[in-house]
Amino acid sequence: MTGKGFDDSNINWRTIDGIDHIAYHICEVDVENGTVDLLFKFDANSKIAMHNHMVPYRTLVLQGELRIYRPNGEIKEIRPVGSYVSAGPGETHTEGGGDEDVIVFFSNRNVKDVVYEILDENGGVATTFGIPEFSALLEQQRAAGEKCNEPYPV
């Protein structure tokens, strides 16, 4: 059965200078429960920076296919729309969209410090994103009037 694709027209996508081929929307940062939930939109036929996941996470591909690459550029895995994965910290990798932009929901769990390490071209840690960084990004969204983690009227 063919249905409509994922409608992201109500999502205000944001980017971070210096981190190419990806946009984000923070859904929730829950310090008490150690979770960071967000949407990522990866550009079609592109790869983001090499990185490490530092905490357990869950993903759900909402649109397109997520392609995951080993450090040598070889495709490790392709996750089609509808794929749900539960995983922990793993090997260094990069990822990106297939032939169309891919949208993936990420739920990071047991967060105490760093969620992602973004690596430079030499494999060193260029920057990290954890609770403080994601909290600041969420506050920027809210300051811009974007609705995040707010109840809908019944």
TAKARA-V665259 format. One line per field, one symbol per residue. ss: DSSP state (H for helix, E for strand, L for the rest). psi: psi as a letter, one per 30 degrees, with the letter a starting at -180 (. if undefined). Layout:
ss = ???
psi = ???
This chain:
ss = LLLLLLLLLLLLLEEELLEEEEEEEEEEEELLLLEEEEEEEELLLLLLLLEEELLLEEEEEEELLEEEEELLLLEEEEELLLLEEEELLLLLEEEEELLLLEEEEEEELLLLLEEEEEELLLLLEEEEEEHHHHHHHHHHHHHLLLLLLLLLLL
psi = kkallkjgfgkjkllkkfjlgklljkekjjeefhkjklkkjkkkhlkakklkkflklkljjfkakkkkklfgfkkekkjlkfkkkjlakalklllalbflkkkkkkjklhkfckekkklafggljellkaeeeeeeeeeeeefggkkkhkkkk.
